[in-house]
Amino acid sequence: MKKISIDNLPENAYINAPVYLDEKYILLSPDIPVSTDMVNRLRAWGFSHVLSSGALTETPPDLATHNPEAGSQAGILESNLKDAEEQKTASDHFNSFTDYIETVFNKFREKNELRLNDVTEKLKEIISDLKLYRRFMLGMISAENGDASYNTTHSVKTTILSLAIGEVLKLAPHKLIDLGLAAMLHRIGMTRIPESVYMKKEALTPQEKKTIIAHPVLGFRILREYGFPTTAAVAVLEQNEKLDGSGYPRGITGEKISFYGRILTVASNYCAAVSQRPYRNELDGHSGIVDLLKGTGKQYDETVLRGLVFVMSVYPIGTFVILSNNAKGLVIKTDLENPKYPTLRLLTNEKGIPYAEKPIFQTREDEEIQIVRSLNREEAEELKEYLKQ
């Protein structure tokens, strides 16, 4: 790469290869023009030049025929129109699914109405949506719950994650349906329990604990009564069982727990960990993954946990991280083949100065600069407030 003086960067010009602040950090992709604001910020930050192997042009290059590295960097920019459109569509589907589950629970609570065919058809839609918008829908698992009840949003998130894990583990289509039915309705027993109990901030009384522990049994009975597959009902019954026998309601161990039940346990526990509850704050995605991994082979099935890591990555989308050079970034894309090495949008440089253009950085095993850890909740909130200034 060659040095380009910032004094030689005319406004609205393009450079037909990625532009770097140094050998690691991308400042511009070929489809973004030079701006006066960007040049002024570079001067203010003490930069006299940038690095690039490209040349100045008056128009953006044809990215379809551009070199693969530059094209991939341009393609993952969050401002990419296709990504923005897919994000919006995925969000609409997610919200529609949330409204549907809320309606299902309300109808059951108020009218004792629960229709297998209707739920199955909706589940098929979700499986189709997940194939099209997988990255964005998985990214919503750590999103705030919004106006819907915890019962509803937890069911939605657990369904999406269970299906994604099931697909990675090569479950046949009919088995995905049974798994999805269990995930969608694994909290239906909670509709028989007052919300004041399972959303309580204070410690539960012994009687309230017994009530909570009863919800998987209630869910199992409800699904069997309304003609749902036995495999789905059993998974609902076993949603809180652990391999070492420390779970409930039966305290069964190992392979006595159905495979659907083991998937549901991992998916439900992860979704709960990254969601805020009245009695505790949520974990970030990375901490949620690590928390479950501590129970590998003891509480949680190792094969299912590998599926979780493969689907969500070690650093899930939306995780704030700090790098080995002290720069901070946000995970915006994960790689199923390399779950330890996500794509970041850099937020601050090694001196803590916010990036104006929020460059993209692809972590790799052979890179000198690596992710050190995720930011905890307080650090992430502080960073977000700092970036607003």
C-alpha positions in Angstrom: 0.0 0.0 0.0 1.1 3.6 -0.6 0.7 6.7 1.5 -1.8 9.3 0.4 -1.6 12.7 2.0 -4.9 13.9 3.3 -4.2 17.2 1.6 -4.5 15.3 -1.7 -8.0 14.0 -1.0 -10.5 16.1 -3.0 -14.1 16.2 -1.7 -16.4 13.7 -3.4 -13.6 11.7 -4.9 -13.5 7.9 -4.7 -10.5 5.6 -4.2 -10.9 2.3 -6.1 -9.6 0.2 -3.2 -10.1 0.2 0.6 -8.6 3.1 2.4 -6.9 2.4 5.7 -5.9 4.5 8.7 -3.1 2.1 9.2 -2.4 -1.5 8.1 -5.4 -2.9 10.0 -8.2 -0.3 10.1 -10.4 0.4 7.1 -11.5 4.1 6.9 -13.4 4.0 3.6 -14.6 1.3 1.2 -14.5 2.0 -2.6 -18.2 2.9 -2.8 -17.9 5.8 -0.2 -16.6 9.2 -1.3 -14.2 11.4 0.5 -15.9 14.1 2.5 -14.6 17.4 3.9 -15.8 16.4 7.3 -13.8 13.2 7.2 -10.6 15.1 6.2 -11.1 17.7 8.9 -11.5 14.9 11.5 -8.3 13.2 10.3 -6.4 16.5 10.8 -8.0 17.0 14.3 -6.8 13.5 15.2 -3.3 14.1 14.0 -3.3 12.0 10.9 -1.3 13.4 7.9 -1.9 10.5 5.5 -3.9 7.4 4.8 -3.0 4.1 3.2 -4.4 2.5 0.1 -3.4 0.4 -2.9 -6.0 2.2 -5.1 -6.1 5.4 -7.1 -8.4 8.4 -7.0 -11.4 8.3 -9.4 -14.4 10.5 -10.0 -16.9 7.7 -9.8 -17.2 4.7 -7.6 -15.9 1.4 -9.0 -18.0 -1.4 -10.2 -17.9 -3.5 -7.0 -19.1 -6.6 -8.8 -15.8 -6.7 -10.7 -13.6 -5.2 -8.0 -11.0 -7.3 -6.2 -12.6 -9.8 -3.7 -11.1 -8.4 -0.5 -12.4 -4.9 -1.2 -15.7 -6.2 -2.4 -16.3 -8.2 0.7 -15.4 -5.2 2.9 -17.9 -3.1 1.0 -20.5 -5.8 1.1 -20.5 -5.9 4.9 -21.0 -2.2 5.5 -24.0 -1.6 7.6 -25.1 1.1 5.3 -25.5 -1.4 2.5 -29.0 -1.0 1.2 -29.6 -4.8 0.8 -28.7 -5.4 4.5 -30.9 -2.5 5.6 -33.8 -3.8 3.7 -33.3 -7.4 5.0 -33.0 -6.1 8.5 -36.3 -4.2 8.2 -38.0 -7.3 6.7 -36.6 -9.6 9.4 -37.7 -7.2 12.1 -41.2 -7.0 10.7 -41.4 -10.9 10.7 -40.1 -11.0 14.2 -42.7 -8.5 15.4 -45.4 -10.4 13.5 -44.4 -13.6 15.2 -44.4 -11.9 18.6 -48.0 -10.6 18.0 -49.0 -14.1 16.9 -47.7 -15.8 20.0 -49.2 -13.1 22.3 -52.6 -13.9 20.6 -52.2 -17.6 21.0 -51.5 -17.3 24.7 -54.4 -14.8 25.2 -56.9 -17.0 23.4 -55.8 -20.0 25.4 -56.0 -18.1 28.7 -59.4 -16.6 27.9 -61.1 -19.2 25.7 -59.1 -22.4 26.2 -58.5 -22.3 22.5 -55.3 -23.9 21.1 -55.2 -25.2 17.5 -52.4 -27.5 16.3 -52.9 -26.8 12.6 -52.8 -23.1 13.0 -49.7 -23.2 15.2 -48.0 -25.6 12.8 -48.7 -23.4 9.7 -47.2 -20.4 11.6 -44.2 -22.4 12.5 -43.6 -23.3 8.9 -43.5 -19.6 8.1 -40.9 -19.0 10.8 -38.7 -21.8 9.5 -38.9 -20.2 6.0 -38.1 -16.7 7.4 -35.2 -18.1 9.3 -33.7 -19.5 6.1 -34.0 -16.1 4.4 -33.1 -13.7 7.3 -31.1 -16.0 9.7 -28.4 -13.4 10.6 -30.8 -10.6 11.4 -33.3 -12.8 13.3 -30.6 -14.3 15.5 -29.4 -10.8 16.2 -32.8 -9.9 17.7 -32.4 -12.5 20.4 -30.5 -10.0 22.5 -32.9 -7.2 21.7 -35.0 -5.6 24.4 -38.4 -7.2 24.9 -40.5 -4.1 23.9 -44.1 -4.0 24.9 -44.9 -7.7 24.7 -44.9 -9.8 27.8 -41.7 -11.8 28.8 -43.6 -15.0 28.3 -44.2 -14.1 24.7 -40.8 -12.7 23.7 -39.0 -15.5 25.5 -41.1 -18.0 23.5 -40.3 -16.2 20.2 -36.6 -16.0 20.9 -36.3 -19.6 22.1 -38.2 -20.8 19.0 -35.8 -19.0 16.6 -32.7 -20.2 18.4 -34.0 -23.8 18.8 -34.8 -24.0 15.1 -31.4 -22.5 14.1 -29.6 -25.1 16.4 -31.8 -27.9 15.0 -30.9 -26.9 11.4 -27.2 -26.9 12.2 -27.6 -30.4 13.8 -29.2 -31.6 10.6 -32.7 -32.4 12.0 -35.1 -33.6 9.3 -38.0 -31.2 8.4 -40.6 -33.1 10.4 -38.3 -33.1 13.4 -37.8 -29.4 13.1 -41.6 -29.0 13.2 -41.8 -31.0 16.5 -38.9 -29.1 18.0 -40.4 -25.8 16.9 -43.8 -26.6 18.4 -42.2 -27.4 21.7 -40.2 -24.2 21.7 -43.2 -22.0 20.7 -45.3 -23.4 23.5 -42.8 -24.3 26.2 -44.1 -21.5 28.4 -47.8 -22.2 27.9 -48.0 -23.7 31.4 -47.0 -20.3 32.7 -50.4 -19.0 31.4 -51.9 -20.9 34.4 -49.6 -19.1 36.8 -50.1 -15.5 37.9 -47.5 -13.1 36.3 -46.9 -11.6 39.7 -45.2 -14.9 40.7 -42.8 -15.5 37.7 -42.0 -11.8 37.3 -41.4 -11.2 41.1 -38.4 -9.1 42.1 -38.1 -10.6 45.6 -37.1 -14.1 46.5 -39.9 -16.7 45.9 -41.6 -18.3 48.8 -41.4 -22.1 49.0 -45.0 -22.3 47.7 -44.2 -20.0 44.8 -41.2 -22.1 43.9 -43.5 -25.2 43.8 -45.8 -23.3 41.5 -43.0 -22.3 39.1 -41.6 -25.9 39.1 -45.1 -27.1 38.1 -45.2 -25.2 34.8 -43.4 -27.8 32.6 -45.9 -30.4 33.8 -48.8 -28.1 33.1 -47.4 -27.4 29.6 -47.0 -31.2 28.9 -50.6 -31.9 30.0 -51.9 -29.0 27.9 -50.2 -30.1 24.7 -51.3 -33.7 25.1 -54.9 -32.6 25.8 -54.9 -30.6 22.6 -53.5 -33.3 20.4 -49.9 -32.1 20.0 -47.2 -34.6 19.1 -45.9 -36.6 22.1 -42.3 -35.7 21.2 -43.1 -32.0 21.5 -45.0 -32.4 24.7 -42.2 -34.4 26.3 -39.7 -31.7 25.3 -41.9 -29.1 27.1 -41.9 -31.4 30.1 -38.1 -31.7 30.0 -37.2 -28.0 29.3 -35.6 -27.5 32.7 -34.0 -30.9 33.1 -30.1 -31.1 33.4 -27.8 -33.9 32.4 -26.5 -34.3 36.0 -30.0 -34.7 37.4 -30.1 -31.2 39.0 -33.1 -30.1 36.9 -36.8 -30.4 37.3 -39.6 -31.6 37.4 -38.3 -35.2 37.4 -34.6 -34.8 38.0 -33.8 -37.3 35.1 -30.2 -37.6 33.8 -28.2 -37.9 30.6 -29.8 -39.6 27.6 -33.0 -40.2 29.5 -33.7 -36.6 28.5 -35.0 -36.4 25.0 -32.8 -34.8 22.3 -35.5 -32.1 21.7 -35.6 -31.5 25.5 -31.8 -31.0 25.5 -32.0 -28.5 22.7 -34.8 -26.7 24.3 -32.9 -26.5 27.6 -29.9 -24.8 26.0 -31.9 -22.4 23.8 -34.3 -21.4 26.6 -31.4 -20.8 29.1 -29.4 -18.8 26.6 -32.4 -16.6 25.7 -33.2 -16.1 29.4 -29.6 -15.2 30.2 -29.5 -12.4 27.6 -32.9 -10.9 28.6 -33.4 -8.5 31.5 -35.6 -9.9 34.3 -37.1 -8.0 37.3 -34.6 -9.7 39.7 -31.4 -9.4 37.6 -29.8 -7.6 34.6 -29.2 -9.4 31.3 -25.9 -10.8 30.2 -24.2 -9.8 27.0 -24.2 -12.5 24.3 -20.6 -13.6 24.9 -21.1 -13.9 28.6 -24.3 -15.9 28.0 -22.4 -18.3 25.8 -19.6 -18.7 28.4 -22.0 -19.2 31.2 -23.6 -22.1 29.4 -20.3 -23.6 28.3 -19.3 -23.9 32.0 -22.0 -26.6 32.2 -20.8 -28.6 29.2 -21.4 -32.3 29.8 -22.7 -31.6 33.3 -25.9 -29.7 32.8 -26.0 -29.2 29.0 -25.5 -31.5 26.1 -22.1 -31.0 24.5 -23.4 -31.5 20.9 -26.2 -29.0 21.5 -23.7 -26.5 22.9 -21.5 -26.8 19.9 -24.6 -26.1 17.8 -25.3 -23.0 19.9 -21.7 -21.7 19.4 -21.8 -22.5 15.7 -25.1 -20.6 15.3 -24.5 -17.6 17.6 -20.7 -17.4 17.5 -18.5 -17.0 20.5 -19.2 -13.3 20.2 -22.8 -12.9 19.1 -24.1 -10.1 16.9 -24.6 -6.9 19.1 -21.7 -7.7 21.5 -19.4 -4.8 22.4 -15.8 -5.9 22.6 -12.4 -4.5 23.4 -9.4 -5.4 21.2 -5.8 -6.1 22.2 -4.7 -2.6 21.1 -7.5 -1.1 23.4 -9.8 -0.1 20.5 -13.5 -0.9 21.0 -16.0 -2.3 18.5 -19.4 -3.8 18.0 -19.9 -7.3 16.4 -22.1 -6.8 13.3 -21.6 -10.2 11.5 -20.6 -13.7 12.5 -19.1 -16.5 10.5 -20.5 -20.0 10.9 -17.2 -21.5 9.8 -15.1 -19.3 12.2 -17.3 -18.6 15.3 -14.3 -17.1 17.2 -13.6 -14.4 14.6 -16.6 -12.1 13.9 -16.7 -8.9 11.8 -16.6 -5.7 13.9 -17.7 -2.1 13.3 -14.9 -0.2 15.1 -16.3 2.5 17.4 -13.2 4.0 19.1 -9.5 3.7 18.2 -6.7 2.6 20.6 -6.7 6.1 22.2 -10.4 6.1 22.9 -11.2 8.6 20.1 -14.5 7.8 18.3 -14.2 6.9 14.6 -16.1 9.2 12.3 -16.8 6.7 9.6 -17.0 3.6 11.9 -14.6 1.4 9.8 -15.1 -2.4 9.4 -12.5 -4.8 10.9 -12.5 -8.5 10.1 -11.0 -10.5 13.0 -8.8 -13.4 11.9 -6.8 -16.1 13.6 -3.6 -14.8 12.0 -4.1 -11.1 12.9 -1.9 -9.4 15.4 -4.9 -7.6 16.9 -7.4 -9.9 18.6 -10.5 -9.6 20.7 -9.6 -9.6 24.3 -13.0 -9.8 25.9 -16.6 -8.5 25.7 -17.6 -5.3 27.5 -19.7 -5.9 30.6 -23.1 -4.3 30.8 -21.9 -1.2 32.6 -19.0 -0.7 30.2 -21.2 -1.1 27.2 -23.7 1.5 28.5 -20.8 3.9 29.3 -19.5 3.5 25.7 -22.9 4.1 24.2 -23.4 7.3 26.2 -19.8 8.4 25.3 -20.5 7.9 21.6 -23.7 10.1 21.8 -21.6 13.1 23.0 
